[in-house]
Amino acid sequence: MARAVLSGNEAVALGVKLARVQVVAAYPITPQTTIVEKIAEYVDKGELKARFITVESEHSAMAACIGAAAGGARAFTATSSQGLLYMSEMVFWASGARLPIVMAIVNRSVAPPWSIWCDHNDAFSQRDAGWIQLWAESAQEAMDMVIQAYRVAEDEQVLLPVMVNLDGFLLSHAYEPVDVPKQEVVDRFLPQKTPAPYWIDPSNPKSYGTIAAPDTYMEFRYKMQAAMENAARIIEEVDEEWGKFAGRSYGGLIERYRCDDAEIGVVLVGSWAGDAKEAADELRKKGLKVGVIRLRATRPFPAERLVEAVEGMDAVAVVDRSLSPGLPSVLTAEVKAALYERARRPLIKGFIAGLGGRDVTPLDFAAVVESTLKSLKEGKGGIVWFGLR
Amino acid sequence: MASELPLTAIAVPAKGAAGRTGLWRTERPVIDYSKCTKCLLCWLYCPEGAVVRRADGNVEIDYDYCKGCGVCANECPIKAITMVEEVS
């Protein structure tokens, strides 16, 4: 173990190196670019024995990863925002073809208006693609998550691609101390990839992604759902096992921060969990029992774990950094759906916040909690825009 | 049912995996061997691989899988292939 000061993007690149990825195909886009720049440097120096394919678009980047993964190689790419949207057709292909690709999404809002700053709409636009979606809070977790992601993706009970999300600039370009595990530790945790029996084999030619008529298509999609259900278990097992190898784990599907006796909970994904935790600490000094529930996975959606986490809470604030115009918060809707079957469920209030990189501070999270308490007294939840000018 | 399927749609190369597509045909190509020069353009252009080369160098149509598209008749430089209606 060594300690290094790394940006979130450098931590991801180091995770890719430690995972001994064999093929990287990427197209630059802010704020992702420094991930693949760093990987290119590793490849150039011979520190990572990988084929680095420079492509003409994100669509081609994912297509190259699909080819590489179908050929049995461990493949990686990274993108953001418009790049992910341009890649979308191939994103769906990768999951339908059941290829264990890992992709870092450095979350950035979608244009227009043009914006390079953080929100989560880019990744959530691909919510139904059949990719496992994980969310990091720190540079350390982003590195660990890349390594964990390959274990999850390549598990024979899963075989689905994984998106590792990290907040643009807030994580990608912020420097933090990161504990870097030794290569041999990662090698033991994540053995060399062995191709599954249906990988492309020139001596046994087959056509992949062929037509499935109405008599079989549903069954192929059912298998993806079954794999997601397996993934929910595997994500927890892999995170727990990582704890034994690296000395740290993150709670599996969700992280519960001071939730055991909490009366108010804040549910969210991403790096601003740190601000919410700081707010919870401050509010507890004033006697308010506040906890933070950070979803590490949104696909598979950790409904069971969420039910356990809110046990005993009177109210829950869902703080969503994405917008589904006309709903407007899918994260709030999913939290509500997960808790609907419960006889006793907390009041749920949704907040649309931080779109386009608008700063949300610990003081703001304290205001979110106050607003939720007010709604609790009035007995009415709903969804509000936080900090709208 | 689902347990019998692979994880993703895969096809193994096999003759006629989609059934006898020759049943789709409304017109059949007929070769006049007195004109045929064995140039093999029909064999080269057939999109279905339904023009078969025989050991003696002649070509013949595999009517089990020929869909009757007429590409061979169109490409034949000496018009040795005629399209004949299946049902007149």
Interface residues (C-beta under 8 A of the other chain):
Chain A: G96 A97 R98 L159 Y198 P205 K206 S207 Y208 G209 T210 I211 A212 T216 E219 F220 Y222 K223 A226 A227
Chain B: M1 A2 L5 P6 L7 T8 A9 I10 A11 V12 P13
